[in-house]
Amino acid sequence: VVNEDWAPASSLRTPETRGKKVVLEDDTDAKSGGDESRSARPSFMSDGGSDNGGKTLRANSRGSRTFGSEGDGGGENKSKASVRMTHSIPHLRKNSLLEGIGAMPFWHPGRYVHTTQFDAIFCGVILANTLVMALEMQYTGFQRGYEIGFPHFTMPAGEYWPQAKGVFQALDILFGVIYTVELGVKLVGFKARFFKDCWNIFDGVLVTMWLVEIALRDFIQLDPAILRMMRMARLLRLIRLVKTIQGFDALYIMTTAMLGSTVCLFWSFMLLMTVQVMIAFFLNESLEVYFSDPSKPVSEKLEVFEYFGTTARVMLTMFELTLANWPVAARILQENVTEYYSIFSVAYKLIVGFAAVGIINGVFMQETFKVAASDDKLMMRQKERDRMLHTKKMRTLFAAADESGDGVLDQDEFREIMTSPDIRMWLAAQELPIRDPDVLWKLLDDGDAELTADELVHGVERLKGTAKGIDLAAFIMEHRTFQQKICEKLGIEEENGDDDDD
């Protein structure tokens, strides 16, 4: 943003820039960023321009003009506060790490280990390994059922699936080699940052345990307990999916929401537990008379005791009454003790199992959505998707309006397409109502009587929607500055509007 002052216009131009076109754009909209921040500079301040010795005229937040060096990648121009902010937000920190990837050779692992595609490939490997482990578990189940004499398991596993054991061992080695290669690629790509991520340490431990198992399996007779522990470590590879799915928005929302809702989940559990403990004590004490009655059949007492006899049994029954198969426990009380317990069972289910649990679910979902909506990574991704969708729509509009096919729109082409009621309604649905196409053209045009696709994209994004607080604040500030300079030029005293009741 370049705020014009009362200095002569020639003072802004150097001999090198005189005669070149200057475009001043308003960049006070909070939605602007990325390419728009570059378009807000005068056109003679291009990144590739070297007419002014590699210097560009920049405006700081106070409107004063400063000169900075271009071509340094912005490293020297970044403030300390900006660097601290970048390192404090994980998504911004990852984006800052990706800035130097383009300079790496194509064969360097650092070009790939930071990408979502890299994680997606090994997510597929883990899913394939999971499928193999499920088949191996099925094979082991066949053998175990045969050994204990379970009905219909009349043959050993080797007869059900011949050669399956050798195939599973070969696939285990294959997946182990893949995970070892992945670990090596990450070590080379991340370098020292590899040891700053707990997931990388976790991967290293799993690969090390697998290598130890493979190295010692043919030379040392390992203890069965140690061998089972090492094999169970392979199951921990599934935990890596939690880290991998963070690269996908829908699954990332779920994992983020679950992590952020732990406090709400804890207090919900405490509330339910308190209510259920009170009701469990009441039931246990009220059934004491029933258990002491010698006239009751022992078989019925055993059935009631199975559900309400001890603290552990009655607490599990309370969770069943609240959340699960409640008619079974209610029927046992009604048929074996007294029918009046049916009133208690229905009342408890309506009050606690329906009303209280429904309210807890509502509060839990509300807090979960709040956590997901306030996540920095999700907010930035949503903003990026909105920007890409807006760019796609505006370029479609530009292609439809450009009848000459010369890559620019003139005012006649713009006016013609804006006369279509469907186009007007389409733009109004995007918070840009069109009343006068000529007024919109003047707001979008930079003074050259031509409109490019980028100008259309950035201009419409700046104009659509209602005015933001920052827009109004910037307008008031510029108006006050303009008023002060007018008063100074005319030599009159400015009135203080704050003291005026009008």
VOSEKE-961916 format. One record per residue (C-alpha): residue number from 1; x, y, z. Coordinates in Angstrom, 3 decimals, always signed. Layout:
<rs>
[r NUM, [X, Y, Z]],
...
</rs>
This chain:
<rs>
[r 1, [+0.000, +0.000, +0.000]],
[r 2, [+1.441, +3.352, -1.027]],
[r 3, [-0.266, +6.276, +0.702]],
[r 4, [-0.043, +9.423, -1.417]],
[r 5, [+1.209, +12.539, +0.364]],
[r 6, [+1.396, +16.211, -0.609]],
[r 7, [+4.857, +15.956, -2.132]],
[r 8, [+5.051, +16.534, -5.876]],
[r 9, [+4.439, +13.430, -7.934]],
[r 10, [+7.832, +13.809, -9.561]],
[r 11, [+9.522, +13.166, -6.229]],
[r 12, [+8.347, +9.564, -6.380]],
[r 13, [+10.025, +8.958, -9.723]],
[r 14, [+13.658, +8.485, -10.404]],
[r 15, [+15.175, +8.920, -13.834]],
[r 16, [+15.116, +5.145, -14.166]],
[r 17, [+11.418, +4.830, -13.340]],
[r 18, [+10.136, +7.980, -15.060]],
[r 19, [+7.759, +7.149, -17.872]],
[r 20, [+6.829, +3.779, -16.421]],
[r 21, [+3.303, +3.002, -15.363]],
[r 22, [+2.503, +3.186, -11.641]],
[r 23, [-0.415, +1.189, -10.300]],
[r 24, [-1.612, +1.809, -6.764]],
[r 25, [-3.990, -0.721, -5.299]],
[r 26, [-5.773, -0.884, -1.982]],
[r 27, [-4.549, -3.871, -0.006]],
[r 28, [-6.323, -3.240, +3.272]],
[r 29, [-8.680, -6.165, +2.873]],
[r 30, [-7.933, -8.891, +5.361]],
[r 31, [-8.537, -11.465, +2.662]],
[r 32, [-5.666, -10.315, +0.517]],
[r 33, [-2.419, -12.239, +0.587]],
[r 34, [-0.030, -14.273, -1.479]],
[r 35, [-0.101, -13.018, -5.053]],
[r 36, [-2.229, -10.025, -4.066]],
[r 37, [+0.447, -8.686, -1.783]],
[r 38, [+2.754, -8.561, -4.762]],
[r 39, [+0.119, -6.961, -6.959]],
[r 40, [-0.294, -4.145, -4.436]],
[r 41, [+3.138, -2.758, -5.364]],
[r 42, [+3.618, -0.288, -8.179]],
[r 43, [+4.199, -2.016, -11.498]],
[r 44, [+7.727, -0.647, -11.902]],
[r 45, [+8.700, -2.454, -8.687]],
[r 46, [+8.778, -5.889, -10.293]],
[r 47, [+10.894, -8.651, -8.860]],
[r 48, [+12.867, -9.025, -12.059]],
[r 49, [+13.417, -5.323, -12.653]],
[r 50, [+16.977, -4.137, -12.263]],
[r 51, [+16.519, -0.575, -13.570]],
[r 52, [+16.769, +0.853, -10.092]],
[r 53, [+19.737, -1.175, -8.975]],
[r 54, [+17.798, -4.050, -7.444]],
[r 55, [+16.036, -1.734, -4.995]],
[r 56, [+12.292, -1.571, -4.538]],
[r 57, [+10.163, +1.082, -2.968]],
[r 58, [+8.197, -0.454, -0.150]],
[r 59, [+5.682, +0.994, +2.245]],
[r 60, [+5.838, -0.024, +5.859]],
[r 61, [+2.882, -0.252, +8.211]],
[r 62, [+3.088, +3.479, +9.018]],
[r 63, [+3.079, +4.578, +5.397]],
[r 64, [+6.712, +5.734, +5.323]],
[r 65, [+8.814, +4.796, +2.293]],
[r 66, [+11.793, +2.563, +2.815]],
[r 67, [+14.141, +0.861, +0.436]],
[r 68, [+14.880, -2.851, +0.639]],
[r 69, [+16.930, -5.247, -1.370]],
[r 70, [+15.144, -7.696, -3.659]],
[r 71, [+16.294, -11.136, -4.569]],
[r 72, [+17.360, -12.210, -1.108]],
[r 73, [+14.322, -14.452, -0.732]],
[r 74, [+12.902, -12.217, +1.988]],
[r 75, [+15.238, -13.608, +4.618]],
[r 76, [+16.746, -10.280, +5.614]],
[r 77, [+13.416, -8.454, +5.372]],
[r 78, [+11.601, -10.777, +7.807]],
[r 79, [+11.137, -9.255, +11.238]],
[r 80, [+12.028, -11.117, +14.386]],
[r 81, [+8.353, -11.189, +15.361]],
[r 82, [+7.482, -12.802, +12.026]],
[r 83, [+10.154, -15.459, +12.527]],
[r 84, [+8.901, -16.192, +16.046]],
[r 85, [+5.337, -16.483, +14.760]],
[r 86, [+6.439, -18.824, +11.997]],
[r 87, [+8.164, -21.154, +14.455]],
[r 88, [+5.263, -21.045, +16.945]],
[r 89, [+2.625, -22.343, +14.487]],
[r 90, [+3.389, -25.849, +13.158]],
[r 91, [+1.735, -25.303, +9.764]],
[r 92, [+3.661, -22.070, +9.176]],
[r 93, [+6.864, -23.737, +10.334]],
[r 94, [+6.367, -26.552, +7.818]],
[r 95, [+5.719, -24.039, +5.051]],
[r 96, [+8.931, -22.188, +5.942]],
[r 97, [+10.864, -25.453, +5.668]],
[r 98, [+9.466, -26.006, +2.174]],
[r 99, [+10.817, -22.688, +0.887]],
[r 100, [+14.295, -24.069, +0.049]],
[r 101, [+13.139, -27.360, -1.467]],
[r 102, [+13.054, -25.991, -4.992]],
[r 103, [+16.826, -25.420, -4.941]],
[r 104, [+17.549, -29.082, -4.148]],
[r 105, [+18.410, -31.503, -6.972]],
[r 106, [+15.603, -33.798, -8.078]],
[r 107, [+17.291, -36.870, -6.563]],
[r 108, [+17.665, -35.369, -3.086]],
[r 109, [+15.338, -37.011, -0.511]],
[r 110, [+14.669, -33.601, +1.030]],
[r 111, [+12.473, -32.754, -1.965]],
[r 112, [+10.056, -35.544, -1.114]],
[r 113, [+10.031, -36.301, +2.622]],
[r 114, [+8.106, -33.096, +3.438]],
[r 115, [+5.307, -33.725, +0.954]],
[r 116, [+1.882, -35.206, +1.633]],
[r 117, [+2.386, -37.579, -1.305]],
[r 118, [+5.349, -39.177, +0.479]],
[r 119, [+3.217, -39.799, +3.566]],
[r 120, [+0.348, -41.072, +1.413]],
[r 121, [+2.571, -43.668, -0.285]],
[r 122, [+3.731, -45.123, +3.014]],
[r 123, [+0.207, -44.904, +4.361]],
[r 124, [-0.718, -47.296, +1.558]],
[r 125, [+2.227, -49.516, +2.517]],
[r 126, [+1.023, -49.632, +6.126]],
[r 127, [-2.511, -50.473, +5.010]],
[r 128, [-1.169, -53.296, +2.829]],
[r 129, [+0.895, -54.539, +5.783]],
[r 130, [-2.246, -54.400, +7.921]],
[r 131, [-4.098, -56.592, +5.428]],
[r 132, [-1.244, -59.118, +5.465]],
[r 133, [-1.246, -59.121, +9.280]],
[r 134, [-5.015, -59.747, +9.284]],
[r 135, [-4.559, -62.747, +6.969]],
[r 136, [-1.733, -64.012, +9.183]],
[r 137, [-3.992, -63.679, +12.219]],
[r 138, [-6.662, -65.677, +10.390]],
[r 139, [-4.085, -68.354, +9.619]],
[r 140, [-3.000, -68.468, +13.272]],
[r 141, [-6.654, -68.727, +14.316]],
[r 142, [-7.132, -71.754, +12.100]],
[r 143, [-4.223, -73.502, +13.827]],
[r 144, [-5.313, -72.483, +17.330]],
[r 145, [-8.878, -73.704, +16.735]],
[r 146, [-7.530, -77.021, +15.504]],
[r 147, [-5.284, -77.424, +18.546]],
[r 148, [-8.020, -76.756, +21.129]],
[r 149, [-10.548, -78.889, +19.267]],
[r 150, [-13.015, -76.138, +18.401]],
[r 151, [-16.003, -77.399, +16.348]],
[r 152, [-15.569, -77.350, +12.545]],
[r 153, [-11.790, -76.826, +12.829]],
[r 154, [-10.830, -80.334, +11.777]],
[r 155, [-7.631, -79.599, +9.828]],
[r 156, [-4.390, -77.814, +10.690]],
[r 157, [-3.809, -74.369, +9.220]],
[r 158, [-1.224, -75.706, +6.768]],
[r 159, [-3.914, -77.730, +5.024]],
[r 160, [-6.346, -74.805, +4.840]],
[r 161, [-3.786, -72.425, +3.290]],
[r 162, [-0.796, -74.365, +1.912]],
[r 163, [+2.490, -72.415, +1.672]],
[r 164, [+0.917, -69.524, +3.594]],
[r 165, [+3.566, -69.522, +6.320]],
[r 166, [+6.427, -69.024, +3.853]],
[r 167, [+4.514, -66.282, +2.042]],
[r 168, [+3.890, -64.433, +5.301]],
[r 169, [+7.584, -64.608, +6.224]],
[r 170, [+8.623, -63.280, +2.798]],
[r 171, [+6.117, -60.428, +2.997]],
[r 172, [+7.292, -59.569, +6.505]],
[r 173, [+10.855, -59.218, +5.223]],
[r 174, [+9.626, -57.137, +2.262]],
[r 175, [+7.734, -54.704, +4.458]],
[r 176, [+10.647, -54.522, +6.871]],
[r 177, [+13.008, -53.574, +4.053]],
[r 178, [+10.560, -50.902, +2.859]],
[r 179, [+10.335, -49.397, +6.357]],
[r 180, [+14.136, -49.461, +6.649]],
[r 181, [+14.490, -47.629, +3.315]],
[r 182, [+11.901, -45.085, +4.448]],
[r 183, [+13.839, -44.497, +7.658]],
[r 184, [+17.066, -43.954, +5.707]],
[r 185, [+15.396, -41.531, +3.292]],
[r 186, [+14.017, -39.532, +6.209]],
[r 187, [+17.412, -39.442, +7.892]],
[r 188, [+18.992, -37.980, +4.761]],
[r 189, [+16.089, -35.655, +4.005]],
[r 190, [+15.442, -34.256, +7.475]],
[r 191, [+19.028, -34.438, +8.753]],
[r 192, [+19.157, -33.033, +12.306]],
[r 193, [+15.412, -32.322, +12.311]],
[r 194, [+14.797, -36.063, +12.125]],
[r 195, [+15.475, -36.439, +15.861]],
[r 196, [+13.141, -33.577, +16.791]],
[r 197, [+10.019, -35.502, +15.736]],
[r 198, [+8.732, -38.173, +18.122]],
[r 199, [+7.167, -40.084, +15.234]],
[r 200, [+10.569, -40.486, +13.597]],
[r 201, [+12.013, -41.832, +16.847]],
[r 202, [+9.065, -44.218, +17.045]],
[r 203, [+9.746, -45.441, +13.493]],
[r 204, [+13.424, -45.909, +14.329]],
[r 205, [+12.623, -48.047, +17.377]],
[r 206, [+10.282, -50.290, +15.359]],
[r 207, [+12.802, -50.764, +12.561]],
[r 208, [+15.560, -51.496, +15.086]],
[r 209, [+13.446, -54.127, +16.838]],
[r 210, [+12.641, -55.753, +13.492]],
[r 211, [+16.316, -55.826, +12.505]],
[r 212, [+17.244, -57.388, +15.855]],
[r 213, [+14.571, -60.040, +15.399]],
[r 214, [+15.774, -60.887, +11.881]],
[r 215, [+19.455, -60.914, +12.902]],
[r 216, [+19.015, -63.150, +15.954]],
[r 217, [+16.262, -65.430, +14.682]],
[r 218, [+18.641, -67.773, +12.787]],
[r 219, [+21.496, -67.755, +15.305]],
[r 220, [+20.019, -67.608, +18.806]],
[r 221, [+17.042, -69.422, +20.208]],
[r 222, [+15.049, -66.500, +21.540]],
[r 223, [+12.776, -66.793, +24.530]],
[r 224, [+9.153, -67.166, +23.372]],
[r 225, [+8.078, -64.190, +25.502]],
[r 226, [+10.722, -61.926, +23.904]],
[r 227, [+9.790, -63.218, +20.456]],
[r 228, [+6.110, -62.464, +21.078]],
[r 229, [+7.004, -58.973, +22.310]],
[r 230, [+8.981, -58.269, +19.140]],
[r 231, [+6.174, -59.557, +16.990]],
[r 232, [+3.656, -57.442, +18.863]],
[r 233, [+5.852, -54.431, +18.128]],
[r 234, [+4.920, -54.866, +14.485]],
[r 235, [+1.337, -54.065, +15.453]],
[r 236, [+2.519, -50.660, +16.596]],
[r 237, [+3.108, -49.770, +12.959]],
[r 238, [-0.625, -49.179, +12.783]],
[r 239, [-0.171, -46.225, +15.141]],
[r 240, [+1.768, -44.505, +12.371]],
[r 241, [-1.516, -44.154, +10.529]],
[r 242, [-2.514, -41.546, +13.101]],
[r 243, [+0.442, -39.444, +12.030]],
[r 244, [-0.004, -40.154, +8.324]],
[r 245, [-3.700, -39.286, +8.146]],
[r 246, [-2.919, -35.815, +9.453]],
[r 247, [-2.105, -34.945, +5.845]],
[r 248, [-5.771, -35.463, +4.870]],
[r 249, [-8.266, -32.865, +6.006]],
[r 250, [-11.266, -35.068, +6.844]],
[r 251, [-9.247, -37.534, +8.912]],
[r 252, [-7.158, -34.758, +10.413]],
[r 253, [-10.341, -33.090, +11.680]],
[r 254, [-11.317, -36.311, +13.449]],
[r 255, [-7.967, -36.822, +15.151]],
[r 256, [-7.656, -33.143, +16.097]],
[r 257, [-11.189, -33.083, +17.469]],
[r 258, [-10.601, -36.208, +19.538]],
[r 259, [-7.390, -34.802, +21.017]],
[r 260, [-9.017, -31.444, +21.739]],
[r 261, [-12.097, -32.960, +23.354]],
[r 262, [-10.266, -34.881, +26.083]],
[r 263, [-11.213, -32.363, +28.791]],
[r 264, [-14.885, -32.441, +27.842]],
[r 265, [-14.742, -36.229, +27.648]],
[r 266, [-13.225, -36.433, +31.128]],
[r 267, [-15.923, -34.314, +32.773]],
[r 268, [-18.663, -36.171, +30.886]],
[r 269, [-17.260, -39.439, +32.212]],
[r 270, [-17.083, -38.024, +35.738]],
[r 271, [-20.723, -36.903, +35.607]],
[r 272, [-21.962, -40.252, +34.340]],
[r 273, [-19.763, -42.129, +36.800]],
[r 274, [-21.077, -40.127, +39.750]],
[r 275, [-24.700, -40.742, +38.822]],
[r 276, [-24.123, -44.425, +38.135]],
[r 277, [-22.230, -44.986, +41.393]],
[r 278, [-25.108, -43.479, +43.360]],
[r 279, [-27.709, -45.639, +41.601]],
[r 280, [-25.446, -48.725, +41.920]],
[r 281, [-25.204, -48.275, +45.706]],
[r 282, [-28.974, -47.891, +45.880]],
[r 283, [-29.587, -51.068, +43.877]],
[r 284, [-27.042, -53.103, +45.823]],
[r 285, [-28.536, -52.113, +49.150]],
[r 286, [-32.126, -52.602, +48.010]],
[r 287, [-31.334, -56.109, +46.778]],
[r 288, [-29.854, -57.148, +50.129]],
[r 289, [-33.318, -58.152, +51.348]],
[r 290, [-33.852, -60.228, +48.220]],
[r 291, [-30.591, -62.140, +48.656]],
[r 292, [-31.402, -62.799, +52.333]],
[r 293, [-34.852, -64.216, +51.597]],
[r 294, [-34.627, -68.057, +51.862]],
[r 295, [-37.867, -68.486, +49.939]],
[r 296, [-36.393, -67.258, +46.679]],
[r 297, [-35.006, -69.913, +44.297]],
[r 298, [-31.236, -70.205, +44.231]],
[r 299, [-31.163, -70.200, +40.422]],
[r 300, [-32.911, -66.801, +40.337]],
[r 301, [-30.550, -65.417, +43.004]],
[r 302, [-27.588, -66.533, +40.923]],
[r 303, [-29.009, -64.793, +37.883]],
[r 304, [-29.569, -61.553, +39.816]],
[r 305, [-26.132, -61.864, +41.440]],
[r 306, [-24.540, -62.183, +38.003]],
[r 307, [-25.671, -58.645, +37.230]],
[r 308, [-25.881, -56.908, +40.641]],
[r 309, [-23.892, -59.005, +43.137]],
[r 310, [-20.606, -57.077, +43.450]],
[r 311, [-19.366, -53.553, +42.803]],
[r 312, [-17.727, -54.496, +39.501]],
[r 313, [-20.809, -56.391, +38.320]],
[r 314, [-23.313, -53.683, +39.263]],
[r 315, [-21.168, -50.915, +37.679]],
[r 316, [-20.965, -52.841, +34.418]],
[r 317, [-24.737, -53.345, +34.580]],
[r 318, [-25.246, -49.606, +35.114]],
[r 319, [-23.298, -48.870, +31.933]],
[r 320, [-25.509, -51.408, +30.148]],
[r 321, [-28.633, -49.706, +31.488]],
[r 322, [-27.310, -46.326, +30.379]],
[r 323, [-25.702, -46.980, +27.031]],
[r 324, [-26.183, -50.549, +25.882]],
[r 325, [-28.580, -53.509, +26.084]],
[r 326, [-30.665, -52.254, +28.987]],
[r 327, [-33.783, -54.501, +28.623]],
[r 328, [-31.850, -57.633, +29.719]],
[r 329, [-30.910, -56.238, +33.152]],
[r 330, [-34.346, -54.623, +33.526]],
[r 331, [-36.084, -57.917, +32.769]],
[r 332, [-33.999, -59.795, +35.351]],
[r 333, [-35.031, -57.352, +38.091]],
[r 334, [-38.640, -57.391, +36.989]],
[r 335, [-39.040, -61.166, +36.673]],
[r 336, [-36.890, -62.320, +39.603]],
[r 337, [-37.264, -59.569, +42.229]],
[r 338, [-40.418, -57.495, +41.732]],
[r 339, [-42.325, -55.872, +38.916]],
[r 340, [-41.942, -52.444, +40.517]],
[r 341, [-38.331, -52.382, +39.313]],
[r 342, [-39.712, -51.886, +35.800]],
[r 343, [-40.741, -48.363, +36.850]],
[r 344, [-37.210, -47.712, +38.045]],
[r 345, [-35.656, -49.124, +34.854]],
[r 346, [-37.828, -47.072, +32.483]],
[r 347, [-37.417, -43.876, +34.542]],
[r 348, [-33.629, -44.311, +34.700]],
[r 349, [-33.425, -44.940, +30.955]],
[r 350, [-35.493, -41.855, +30.133]],
[r 351, [-33.769, -39.485, +32.561]],
[r 352, [-30.165, -40.654, +32.421]],
[r 353, [-29.910, -42.862, +29.357]],
[r 354, [-31.863, -40.537, +27.066]],
[r 355, [-31.988, -36.957, +28.402]],
[r 356, [-28.666, -36.722, +30.251]],
[r 357, [-26.699, -38.667, +27.664]],
[r 358, [-28.265, -36.616, +24.856]],
[r 359, [-27.256, -33.354, +26.539]],
[r 360, [-23.742, -34.673, +27.148]],
[r 361, [-23.472, -35.683, +23.488]],
[r 362, [-24.613, -32.232, +22.379]],
[r 363, [-22.126, -30.401, +24.592]],
[r 364, [-19.380, -32.819, +23.591]],
[r 365, [-20.018, -32.267, +19.877]],
[r 366, [-20.172, -28.502, +20.324]],
[r 367, [-16.827, -28.377, +22.110]],
[r 368, [-15.336, -30.765, +19.567]],
[r 369, [-16.357, -28.548, +16.646]],
[r 370, [-14.981, -25.494, +18.432]],
[r 371, [-11.599, -27.160, +18.786]],
[r 372, [-11.593, -28.239, +15.148]],
[r 373, [-12.639, -24.765, +13.937]],
[r 374, [-9.871, -23.018, +15.880]],
[r 375, [-7.048, -25.216, +14.580]],
[r 376, [-4.487, -23.120, +12.685]],
[r 377, [-3.747, -25.752, +10.074]],
[r 378, [-7.402, -26.329, +9.239]],
[r 379, [-8.118, -22.597, +9.014]],
[r 380, [-5.233, -22.044, +6.622]],
[r 381, [-6.187, -25.030, +4.479]],
[r 382, [-9.780, -23.847, +4.275]],
[r 383, [-8.592, -20.395, +3.228]],
[r 384, [-6.382, -21.928, +0.540]],
[r 385, [-9.274, -24.008, -0.803]],
[r 386, [-11.555, -20.948, -0.889]],
[r 387, [-8.916, -18.972, -2.768]],
[r 388, [-8.392, -21.756, -5.325]],
[r 389, [-12.145, -22.119, -5.854]],
[r 390, [-12.547, -18.367, -6.323]],
[r 391, [-9.667, -18.279, -8.821]],
[r 392, [-11.186, -21.131, -10.812]],
[r 393, [-14.578, -19.420, -11.005]],
[r 394, [-13.173, -16.049, -12.035]],
[r 395, [-10.981, -17.564, -14.724]],
[r 396, [-14.039, -19.383, -16.070]],
[r 397, [-15.874, -16.057, -16.197]],
[r 398, [-12.899, -14.428, -17.912]],
[r 399, [-12.717, -17.165, -20.549]],
[r 400, [-16.433, -16.787, -21.285]],
[r 401, [-16.165, -12.988, -21.583]],
[r 402, [-13.021, -12.914, -23.735]],
[r 403, [-14.669, -13.256, -27.150]],
[r 404, [-11.617, -11.979, -29.030]],
[r 405, [-9.328, -14.494, -27.346]],
[r 406, [-6.514, -11.968, -26.895]],
[r 407, [-6.160, -12.655, -23.160]],
[r 408, [-7.558, -9.276, -22.009]],
[r 409, [-11.028, -7.822, -21.622]],
[r 410, [-12.040, -4.413, -22.861]],
[r 411, [-14.966, -2.489, -21.465]],
[r 412, [-17.357, -3.558, -24.216]],
[r 413, [-16.695, -7.255, -23.618]],
[r 414, [-17.030, -6.753, -19.888]],
[r 415, [-20.282, -4.794, -20.263]],
[r 416, [-21.754, -7.374, -22.610]],
[r 417, [-21.280, -10.363, -20.306]],
[r 418, [-22.464, -8.385, -17.285]],
[r 419, [-25.796, -7.741, -18.985]],
[r 420, [-26.671, -11.442, -18.644]],
[r 421, [-29.134, -12.004, -15.762]],
[r 422, [-27.613, -15.412, -15.075]],
[r 423, [-24.130, -13.925, -14.686]],
[r 424, [-25.462, -11.213, -12.379]],
[r 425, [-27.234, -13.790, -10.222]],
[r 426, [-24.121, -15.996, -10.215]],
[r 427, [-21.943, -13.116, -8.998]],
[r 428, [-24.590, -12.036, -6.474]],
[r 429, [-24.483, -15.555, -5.021]],
[r 430, [-20.752, -14.942, -4.483]],
[r 431, [-21.479, -11.743, -2.519]],
[r 432, [-20.839, -9.377, -5.448]],
[r 433, [-24.145, -7.813, -6.537]],
[r 434, [-23.857, -5.970, -9.873]],
[r 435, [-25.912, -2.774, -10.213]],
[r 436, [-23.851, -0.868, -12.758]],
[r 437, [-21.261, -2.778, -14.846]],
[r 438, [-19.433, +0.456, -15.693]],
[r 439, [-18.879, +1.237, -12.002]],
[r 440, [-17.551, -2.277, -11.424]],
[r 441, [-15.251, -1.878, -14.432]],
[r 442, [-13.764, +1.310, -12.992]],
[r 443, [-13.177, -0.430, -9.661]],
[r 444, [-11.441, -3.368, -11.329]],
[r 445, [-9.484, -1.522, -14.033]],
[r 446, [-6.027, -0.189, -13.171]],
[r 447, [-6.213, +2.641, -15.701]],
[r 448, [-5.063, +0.930, -18.892]],
[r 449, [-8.623, +0.259, -20.155]],
[r 450, [-7.875, -3.477, -20.141]],
[r 451, [-8.635, -6.210, -17.649]],
[r 452, [-6.470, -9.299, -17.338]],
[r 453, [-7.436, -12.564, -15.685]],
[r 454, [-5.294, -11.859, -12.621]],
[r 455, [-6.801, -8.392, -12.259]],
[r 456, [-10.281, -9.901, -12.393]],
[r 457, [-9.423, -12.567, -9.808]],
[r 458, [-7.794, -10.186, -7.345]],
[r 459, [-10.235, -7.344, -7.911]],
[r 460, [-13.369, -9.390, -7.389]],
[r 461, [-11.864, -11.030, -4.305]],
[r 462, [-11.201, -7.579, -2.885]],
[r 463, [-14.672, -6.233, -3.642]],
[r 464, [-16.996, -9.121, -2.839]],
[r 465, [-18.594, -9.475, +0.556]],
[r 466, [-19.412, -6.857, +3.150]],
[r 467, [-16.978, -4.283, +4.456]],
[r 468, [-14.661, -5.557, +7.158]],
[r 469, [-13.681, -3.695, +10.293]],
[r 470, [-10.162, -3.235, +8.943]],
[r 471, [-11.575, -1.655, +5.773]],
[r 472, [-13.552, +0.902, +7.770]],
[r 473, [-10.650, +1.603, +10.112]],
[r 474, [-8.285, +2.146, +7.168]],
[r 475, [-10.791, +4.465, +5.461]],
[r 476, [-11.271, +6.535, +8.642]],
[r 477, [-7.514, +6.799, +9.145]],
[r 478, [-6.904, +7.929, +5.563]],
[r 479, [-9.791, +10.388, +5.778]],
[r 480, [-8.378, +11.954, +8.966]],
[r 481, [-4.908, +12.164, +7.423]],
[r 482, [-6.346, +13.807, +4.307]],
[r 483, [-8.353, +16.242, +6.451]],
[r 484, [-5.285, +17.213, +8.468]],
[r 485, [-3.239, +17.902, +5.339]],
[r 486, [-6.050, +19.967, +3.814]],
[r 487, [-6.238, +22.056, +6.976]],
[r 488, [-2.460, +22.509, +6.980]],
[r 489, [-2.413, +23.635, +3.347]],
[r 490, [-5.295, +26.061, +3.855]],
[r 491, [-3.894, +27.330, +7.131]],
[r 492, [-7.023, +26.689, +9.132]],
[r 493, [-7.408, +25.011, +12.485]],
[r 494, [-8.962, +21.585, +12.464]],
[r 495, [-11.984, +21.123, +14.684]],
[r 496, [-11.934, +18.296, +17.200]],
[r 497, [-14.893, +16.134, +16.303]],
[r 498, [-14.618, +14.028, +19.478]],
[r 499, [-15.918, +16.878, +21.641]],
[r 500, [-18.822, +17.630, +19.336]],
[r 501, [-22.040, +15.911, +20.299]],
[r 502, [-23.266, +16.167, +16.716]],
</rs>
